[in-house]
Amino acid sequence: MKRILFVDDHSILRQGVIKLLQEILETHVVFDEASDGQHAVKMAGSCEYALVLLDISLPDQNGLSVLKQMRVQNPKLPVIILSTHPEEHYVIRTLRAGAAGYVNKGCDAAVLKEAIEKVLSGKRYVSPTQAELLADAICDTSENTRLYETLSDREYQLVCMITSGKTLTEIARELNLSVKTASTYRSRVLEKLHLRTTADIINYCIRHNLSE
């Protein structure tokens, strides 16, 4: 019997997905649940899990941050990221951070089943679309490299928060940063994206459909 930790802040979603997986998975598993990143990291450090299903958008911190903390605790712990974001926005970041797979929440149940069973067997899950994105990232030419892919995880998180309408003071508070540090991140973003103002950042994110 294998134990899976499911991390998502929506209780109804957790319960529904767990019930579905218990019906369709060929491997017998039991589930533990966590609703935020801090609780998830603590649970992952105190119990031996075969797999973590981790939502990328949590109320207290970004899923990428949680993933990295879990990997520090246990580098061999497999984590599948669940997200509503388009694959091209996060899949490269999550796999580089050590995720064993990335699955969009809008996928068919069969896709999630395939991803879980593949990862439980000791492999990584990469869809055909993700494989193309990875191939482009490896080529890394000026034609196929998107500027937002040059942002660090923290910088990417900041631009998404700016686009959602938050001020630097609010962002600094939520990310446990000083306003000066948040301003430094903003300056780096402007430089990397070849922009000049906060309004330019917002327009850029809207054009490229970037969001938290």
N, C-alpha and C positions, 0 to 999 in steps of 0.2 A: 504494500500500500504506500502511495506517495502523497506527500502533503504539499499543497499549493497555497501561497499567500496572494490574495486578491486585494489590490489597493485602489479604491475609488471612493470619492466623497458622496456618491449617490447610492443610498441604501437599497432602493428599489431596483436599480440597475444591477447592483452586486447580486442580489437575491435571484433575479431573473437569469443572469448569465450563469451563476453557479448551478441552478436547477437544470438549465439547458445542457451544460457541460457534463453534469453527472449522468445525463441520459445518453449523450452521444459519444463520450470518450471511451475508447476501448480499454484504456488503463484505469484501474480502480484508484481513485484519488479522494482525498478529503481536503476541505477548504478552510482556511482561516481568513479573517477579514480585517482590514484597516481602512480608516476613512481619511487619514492625513499622512503626510510624509514623516513627521516625527515619530508617530506611533508605528508606522511601517518599518522604519529603520531599526527601532528598538526591537520589534518582533523578529525581524530578519536576523538580528544579532543574537537572539536568545533561543532560536529554534532552528532545526535543520530542515530547510525547505528544498524540495526538488525543483521548484520553479516559483517565480514571482510574476504575477500579472500586474503591471503598474500603469495607472493612468498618468498621462503627461501633465494634466492640469489639475493640481490639487490646491486646496484652500490656503495652505500655509507655506508651500514652496513648490517650485517647478519640479516636474518628474525627473528631469535630467539631473538635477541636484541630488534627488533621492537615489537615483541609480548610481551615481558616483560614490555616495556614502556607503551604499550596500556593497559596491565593488571593493571599497577599501576594507570593509569588514571581512568580506569573503569573496576573493577574486574569482572563485569557481562557481558562484551562485548564478544560475541562468535567469535572466530577466527579459520578459517580453513587454515592450511598450505598447500601450493601447492609446489611440489618439483619434480625435475628430479632424485633425489637420491633414491637408494633402501630403502625400508621401514625400514630394520633392522639398517640402519645407523642413522636415525633421528627420527623415530616415538616415541620412548620412551622419548627422550629429549623434543620433542614438547608437548607431552601430559603432562609430568611432569611440563613443563613451563606454562601450563594452556590452551593449544590449545583445541578446541572442536572437532578437526578432522585433519587428515593428508591424503592428496590425491596426488597420483603420477600423473604428467602431462601426462604420457603415457596411462592413463586409458581411458576406454570408456566413452562417454558422460553420459551414464546411471549411472555410478558410481558417477560422480561428482553431477549429479542431485539428487541421493539418499542421498549423504552426505549433500548437501545444505538443502534439505527439512527436513532431520532429525534434523539438527542443528537448523533450523528456528522453529522447533516444540518444542525446548527446551531441546533436548537430545544431546548426543555426538555421533559422527560417529566413529565406529571401525570396520574395515573389519575383516574377519575370520583370515587372515594372521597376522594382527596386534594383534588380540586377543591372538594368540599363542605366539607372541613376549612378550606381556604383562604378560602372564602366566609364561614364562621363567624368566622374570625380577623379578616377585614376588617370584619365587622359589629361585633365586639368589644363585645357587650352583656353585661350582668351575668348574663344567663341562659345564654349559651353559652360564656362564658369560664371555663375550668378554672383553679383557683388555681395548679396546678403549671406552667401555661404562663407565669405571671408570673416564674418563676425564671430567673435567668441560666443559661447553659450550665454554668458552674462550680458554681453552687448545685444545679442538677439532678443533676450528677455526684456531688456530695457526699451528697445525700439517698439516692441509689441505693447508694452505698458504705456508708452508715450502715445501710441496710436489709439489706445482705448480711452484716452483723455486724461490720464493721470499726470500730475505735476511732478517735477523732480523731487520736491519735498515728500510727496506721497510715495513715490517710488523708493526713495532712500529709506523711508520708514519701513515699508513692506519688505525690502531686501536687506534690512539691517545694515545699511551703509550710511556714511555721512553724506550730506548734500554735496560737499566738495567732490567726493569720490564719484557720486552719481553724475555730476557735471563732467568729470574727467571721462567717464564712459561715453557720455553723449558726444564729447569732442572727438573721441576715437571713432565713433559711429559716423559722424559727419565726414571725417577724413576718409574712411574706408569706402563710404558710399558716394563720395564725391559730391556732397551736399553742403548747404550753407546754413540752413535754419531748421528749427524744430518743425515748422510747417512743411518743409521739404521732406523731412523724415516721414511725416504722416502721409503725405501724398505718395511717397515711394512705397510705403507699406500697403496702401490702398491699391495701388497699381499692381503689386505683386501678390495681393491677397494674403498678406502676412498678419497673423493675429496670435494671441495667447491661446 
